[in-house]
Amino acid sequence: MDQPAASIIDTVPPPAFPAGLLKVFTRLADPRGCRGRRYGLPVLLTLATCAVLAEARSFTAIAEWAADAGPWRTSSTGFAT
């Protein structure tokens, strides 16, 4: 307990983000039907999570964030543009 929190945090490697999220979301079963599916559920959940972490607070804001994300963010999540 004598160690400051900063020294403990410095020893833990940062998570591989968003690739780590994508890997976690790949384990989920997709409850959607086949009709109308355009993008995979793991990719959608990863982009939505990133948008919410960037302070998007509605479905519209999430969609706008994803549209403005640019190819480097969308390609890193596996989102085909």
PyRosetta script that sets phi, psi and omega in degrees:
from pyrosetta import init, pose_from_sequence

init()
pose = pose_from_sequence("MDQPAASIIDTVPPPAFPAGLLKVFTRLADPRGCRGRRYGLPVLLTLATCAVLAEARSFTAIAEWAADAGPWRTSSTGFAT")
pose.set_psi(1, -8.2)
pose.set_omega(1, -179.2)
pose.set_phi(2, -77.0)
pose.set_psi(2, -18.9)
pose.set_omega(2, -177.1)
pose.set_phi(3, -78.5)
pose.set_psi(3, 137.0)
pose.set_omega(3, 175.1)
pose.set_phi(4, -68.8)
pose.set_psi(4, 153.0)
pose.set_omega(4, -177.4)
pose.set_phi(5, -59.8)
pose.set_psi(5, -34.3)
pose.set_omega(5, -177.7)
pose.set_phi(6, -61.5)
pose.set_psi(6, -38.5)
pose.set_omega(6, -179.4)
pose.set_phi(7, -71.3)
pose.set_psi(7, -29.6)
pose.set_omega(7, 177.1)
pose.set_phi(8, -72.5)
pose.set_psi(8, -42.4)
pose.set_omega(8, -179.6)
pose.set_phi(9, -64.7)
pose.set_psi(9, -36.2)
pose.set_omega(9, -179.1)
pose.set_phi(10, -65.2)
pose.set_psi(10, -23.7)
pose.set_omega(10, -177.9)
pose.set_phi(11, -84.7)
pose.set_psi(11, -15.9)
pose.set_omega(11, -179.4)
pose.set_phi(12, -91.5)
pose.set_psi(12, 124.7)
pose.set_omega(12, 179.8)
pose.set_phi(13, -67.9)
pose.set_psi(13, 145.5)
pose.set_omega(13, 179.3)
pose.set_phi(14, -67.9)
pose.set_psi(14, 150.2)
pose.set_omega(14, 179.2)
pose.set_phi(15, -69.5)
pose.set_psi(15, 151.8)
pose.set_omega(15, 176.2)
pose.set_phi(16, -79.0)
pose.set_psi(16, 101.2)
pose.set_omega(16, -173.0)
pose.set_phi(17, -116.3)
pose.set_psi(17, 133.6)
pose.set_omega(17, 3.7)
pose.set_phi(18, -91.3)
pose.set_psi(18, 2.2)
pose.set_omega(18, -179.0)
pose.set_phi(19, -58.0)
pose.set_psi(19, -35.2)
pose.set_omega(19, 177.6)
pose.set_phi(20, -65.7)
pose.set_psi(20, -40.0)
pose.set_omega(20, 177.2)
pose.set_phi(21, -65.4)
pose.set_psi(21, -43.7)
pose.set_omega(21, 179.8)
pose.set_phi(22, -58.5)
pose.set_psi(22, -40.7)
pose.set_omega(22, 179.1)
pose.set_phi(23, -65.0)
pose.set_psi(23, -41.2)
pose.set_omega(23, 178.9)
pose.set_phi(24, -66.5)
pose.set_psi(24, -45.0)
pose.set_omega(24, -177.9)
pose.set_phi(25, -69.2)
pose.set_psi(25, -18.5)
pose.set_omega(25, 177.7)
pose.set_phi(26, -67.8)
pose.set_psi(26, -22.0)
pose.set_omega(26, -179.5)
pose.set_phi(27, -76.4)
pose.set_psi(27, -15.1)
pose.set_omega(27, -177.1)
pose.set_phi(28, -80.1)
pose.set_psi(28, 143.9)
pose.set_omega(28, 174.8)
pose.set_phi(29, -79.0)
pose.set_psi(29, 139.1)
pose.set_omega(29, -179.9)
pose.set_phi(30, -88.4)
pose.set_psi(30, 112.3)
pose.set_omega(30, -177.0)
pose.set_phi(31, -80.3)
pose.set_psi(31, -5.3)
pose.set_omega(31, -177.3)
pose.set_phi(32, -76.2)
pose.set_psi(32, 151.2)
pose.set_omega(32, 174.7)
pose.set_phi(33, -74.8)
pose.set_psi(33, 166.7)
pose.set_omega(33, -178.1)
pose.set_phi(34, -68.5)
pose.set_psi(34, -31.3)
pose.set_omega(34, -176.4)
pose.set_phi(35, -70.6)
pose.set_psi(35, 128.0)
pose.set_omega(35, 176.4)
pose.set_phi(36, 85.1)
pose.set_psi(36, 0.7)
pose.set_omega(36, 177.7)
pose.set_phi(37, -73.3)
pose.set_psi(37, 126.2)
pose.set_omega(37, 179.0)
pose.set_phi(38, -113.9)
pose.set_psi(38, -38.2)
pose.set_omega(38, -178.2)
pose.set_phi(39, -127.2)
pose.set_psi(39, 152.5)
pose.set_omega(39, 179.2)
pose.set_phi(40, -69.1)
pose.set_psi(40, 147.9)
pose.set_omega(40, -179.3)
pose.set_phi(41, -59.8)
pose.set_psi(41, -43.1)
pose.set_omega(41, 179.2)
pose.set_phi(42, -58.7)
pose.set_psi(42, -39.2)
pose.set_omega(42, 179.8)
pose.set_phi(43, -67.5)
pose.set_psi(43, -44.3)
pose.set_omega(43, 179.2)
pose.set_phi(44, -62.5)
pose.set_psi(44, -43.9)
pose.set_omega(44, -179.7)
pose.set_phi(45, -66.2)
pose.set_psi(45, -37.5)
pose.set_omega(45, 178.5)
pose.set_phi(46, -65.4)
pose.set_psi(46, -46.6)
pose.set_omega(46, 178.5)
pose.set_phi(47, -63.7)
pose.set_psi(47, -41.5)
pose.set_omega(47, 179.2)
pose.set_phi(48, -64.3)
pose.set_psi(48, -40.5)
pose.set_omega(48, 178.1)
pose.set_phi(49, -63.6)
pose.set_psi(49, -44.6)
pose.set_omega(49, 178.2)
pose.set_phi(50, -61.5)
pose.set_psi(50, -41.2)
pose.set_omega(50, 179.8)
pose.set_phi(51, -64.6)
pose.set_psi(51, -42.8)
pose.set_omega(51, 179.2)
pose.set_phi(52, -65.7)
pose.set_psi(52, -38.7)
pose.set_omega(52, 176.0)
pose.set_phi(53, -65.0)
pose.set_psi(53, -25.3)
pose.set_omega(53, 176.1)
pose.set_phi(54, -90.2)
pose.set_psi(54, 16.2)
pose.set_omega(54, 174.0)
pose.set_phi(55, 76.9)
pose.set_psi(55, 24.8)
pose.set_omega(55, 170.1)
pose.set_phi(56, -74.3)
pose.set_psi(56, 131.6)
pose.set_omega(56, -173.1)
pose.set_phi(57, -120.5)
pose.set_psi(57, 9.2)
pose.set_omega(57, 177.9)
pose.set_phi(58, -148.8)
pose.set_psi(58, 168.0)
pose.set_omega(58, 177.4)
pose.set_phi(59, -61.9)
pose.set_psi(59, -38.2)
pose.set_omega(59, 178.4)
pose.set_phi(60, -63.8)
pose.set_psi(60, -44.0)
pose.set_omega(60, 179.6)
pose.set_phi(61, -64.7)
pose.set_psi(61, -37.2)
pose.set_omega(61, 177.7)
pose.set_phi(62, -64.6)
pose.set_psi(62, -44.6)
pose.set_omega(62, 179.2)
pose.set_phi(63, -64.1)
pose.set_psi(63, -40.9)
pose.set_omega(63, 178.1)
pose.set_phi(64, -65.5)
pose.set_psi(64, -40.0)
pose.set_omega(64, 178.7)
pose.set_phi(65, -62.8)
pose.set_psi(65, -44.1)
pose.set_omega(65, -179.6)
pose.set_phi(66, -64.6)
pose.set_psi(66, -38.7)
pose.set_omega(66, 179.3)
pose.set_phi(67, -67.6)
pose.set_psi(67, -34.8)
pose.set_omega(67, -178.9)
pose.set_phi(68, -88.3)
pose.set_psi(68, -3.1)
pose.set_omega(68, -173.3)
pose.set_phi(69, -63.4)
pose.set_psi(69, -32.3)
pose.set_omega(69, -179.7)
pose.set_phi(70, 87.5)
pose.set_psi(70, 163.1)
pose.set_omega(70, -175.0)
pose.set_phi(71, -65.8)
pose.set_psi(71, -29.3)
pose.set_omega(71, -178.0)
pose.set_phi(72, -69.0)
pose.set_psi(72, -34.9)
pose.set_omega(72, 177.5)
pose.set_phi(73, -77.6)
pose.set_psi(73, -44.7)
pose.set_omega(73, -177.2)
pose.set_phi(74, -68.3)
pose.set_psi(74, -35.7)
pose.set_omega(74, 178.1)
pose.set_phi(75, -71.0)
pose.set_psi(75, -29.9)
pose.set_omega(75, 178.8)
pose.set_phi(76, -71.7)
pose.set_psi(76, -21.0)
pose.set_omega(76, 176.7)
pose.set_phi(77, -94.8)
pose.set_psi(77, -7.3)
pose.set_omega(77, -178.7)
pose.set_phi(78, 89.2)
pose.set_psi(78, 13.1)
pose.set_omega(78, -178.6)
pose.set_phi(79, -83.3)
pose.set_psi(79, 113.5)
pose.set_omega(79, -179.1)
pose.set_phi(80, -77.5)
pose.set_psi(80, 123.3)
pose.set_omega(80, 179.8)
pose.set_phi(81, -98.5)
pose.dump_pdb("model.pdb")
